[in-house]
Amino acid sequence: MSNHPGSGSFTASIAPWLTVVISAEAVEFYKIAFGAEEVYRLENGGSVVARLSVLGAEFWVGDESAEHFNYSPQGLGGSTVRLIFSVADPDGVVDRAVAAGCTEIYPVANRHGWRLGRIADPFGHQWEIGRPPAEA
């Protein structure tokens, strides 16, 4: 039994929300770079809020909005979060993302027991893409 009130049989999850300057462009970029699929999309005057899924791993994308305290890495001059994306084929995922417009920070290699590489997307978010040690 959980000691969290109201949890019942509900399974909790945490999904990052990536704040960007132009969300409609970002959604299309993540489809190309990572093969993301739209699970949910809301449009309002050119602004998009979307929930995306890559092989069942979900994240959200939305526009920068100072009135809601949502700032993009471009607006901040850097990001406070690094995304860890665990996949079976990190070499292939990084190659696809770089071909779509990501910048390689360091190439995929065996490090820290992982098969791991790091990229930055055009919106300023940094992704570590790798395969965990148990699956290496």
C-alpha positions as CSV (number, residue, x, y, z in Angstrom):
1,M,0.0,0.0,0.0
2,S,1.3,3.4,-0.9
3,N,1.8,6.1,1.7
4,H,0.7,8.8,-0.8
5,P,-2.9,9.9,-0.2
6,G,-5.2,9.2,-3.1
7,S,-2.7,7.2,-5.1
8,G,-4.9,4.1,-5.3
9,S,-4.0,2.0,-8.4
10,F,-3.0,5.1,-10.3
11,T,0.6,4.9,-11.7
12,A,2.5,8.2,-11.4
13,S,4.7,9.6,-14.1
14,I,7.0,12.6,-14.6
15,A,7.2,14.1,-18.1
16,P,9.4,17.1,-18.9
17,W,7.8,20.2,-20.5
18,L,10.2,21.8,-23.0
19,T,9.7,25.5,-23.3
20,V,10.8,26.8,-26.7
21,V,10.5,30.1,-28.7
22,I,8.4,28.7,-31.5
23,S,6.5,25.6,-30.4
24,A,5.0,24.7,-33.8
25,E,8.5,24.4,-35.3
26,A,9.7,22.5,-32.3
27,V,6.9,19.9,-32.5
28,E,7.8,19.2,-36.2
29,F,11.5,19.1,-35.4
30,Y,11.0,16.5,-32.7
31,K,9.0,14.4,-35.1
32,I,11.9,14.4,-37.6
33,A,14.8,14.1,-35.1
34,F,13.3,11.5,-32.7
35,G,10.3,10.0,-34.6
36,A,8.0,11.6,-32.0
37,E,4.3,11.2,-32.3
38,E,1.7,13.7,-31.2
39,V,-0.5,12.4,-28.4
40,Y,-2.2,15.7,-27.7
41,R,-2.2,19.1,-29.5
42,L,-3.8,22.4,-28.6
43,E,-3.4,25.4,-30.9
44,N,-4.2,29.0,-29.9
45,G,-3.2,31.9,-32.2
46,G,-0.1,30.2,-33.7
47,S,1.0,28.9,-30.3
48,V,1.0,25.2,-29.8
49,V,1.0,23.0,-26.7
50,A,1.7,19.4,-27.5
51,R,2.3,16.1,-25.7
52,L,4.7,14.0,-27.7
53,S,5.7,10.4,-27.4
54,V,8.9,8.6,-28.5
55,L,8.6,4.9,-28.1
56,G,6.2,5.5,-25.1
57,A,8.4,8.1,-23.4
58,E,6.4,11.3,-23.3
59,F,7.3,15.0,-23.0
60,W,5.5,18.2,-23.6
61,V,6.4,21.2,-25.8
62,G,5.1,24.8,-25.4
63,D,6.0,28.4,-26.1
64,E,7.9,30.7,-23.9
65,S,5.5,32.8,-21.8
66,A,6.9,35.3,-19.3
67,E,3.4,35.8,-17.8
68,H,3.3,32.1,-16.9
69,F,7.0,32.0,-15.8
70,N,7.9,29.7,-18.7
71,Y,11.3,30.6,-20.2
72,S,13.2,28.8,-22.9
73,P,16.9,28.1,-22.9
74,Q,17.2,30.7,-25.7
75,G,15.6,33.3,-23.5
76,L,17.7,32.3,-20.5
77,G,21.0,31.9,-22.3
78,G,21.2,28.2,-21.3
79,S,19.2,25.4,-19.8
80,T,18.8,24.3,-16.2
81,V,17.8,20.7,-17.2
82,R,19.5,18.0,-19.2
83,L,17.3,15.3,-20.6
84,I,18.4,11.6,-20.3
85,F,16.9,9.6,-23.2
86,S,17.5,5.8,-22.8
87,V,17.2,3.9,-26.1
88,A,18.3,0.6,-27.5
89,D,20.4,2.2,-30.3
90,P,22.0,5.5,-29.1
91,D,24.3,5.7,-32.1
92,G,21.3,5.6,-34.5
93,V,19.2,8.0,-32.5
94,V,22.1,10.5,-32.2
95,D,22.9,10.2,-36.0
96,R,19.2,10.9,-36.8
97,A,19.0,13.9,-34.5
98,V,22.2,15.4,-35.8
99,A,21.0,14.9,-39.4
100,A,17.8,16.8,-38.4
101,G,19.7,19.8,-37.0
102,C,21.0,18.9,-33.5
103,T,24.5,19.8,-32.5
104,E,26.8,17.1,-31.2
105,I,28.3,18.1,-27.8
106,Y,30.1,14.8,-27.5
107,P,29.9,11.7,-29.7
108,V,28.4,8.4,-28.6
109,A,31.0,6.3,-26.9
110,N,31.3,3.9,-23.9
111,R,31.5,6.1,-20.9
112,H,30.5,5.7,-17.2
113,G,29.4,2.2,-18.1
114,W,26.9,3.5,-20.6
115,R,26.9,3.7,-24.4
116,L,26.3,7.5,-24.3
117,G,26.4,10.7,-26.4
118,R,25.2,14.2,-25.9
119,I,23.5,16.6,-28.3
120,A,21.8,20.0,-28.2
121,D,18.6,20.6,-30.1
122,P,18.1,23.9,-32.1
123,F,15.9,25.2,-29.2
124,G,18.7,25.0,-26.6
125,H,17.7,21.7,-24.8
126,Q,20.5,19.3,-24.2
127,W,19.9,15.5,-24.5
128,E,22.1,12.7,-23.2
129,I,21.2,9.7,-25.4
130,G,22.4,6.3,-24.3
131,R,21.9,2.7,-23.4
132,P,22.1,1.9,-19.6
133,P,24.9,-0.5,-18.4
134,A,22.5,-3.5,-17.9
135,E,21.6,-3.2,-21.6
136,A,25.1,-2.2,-23.0
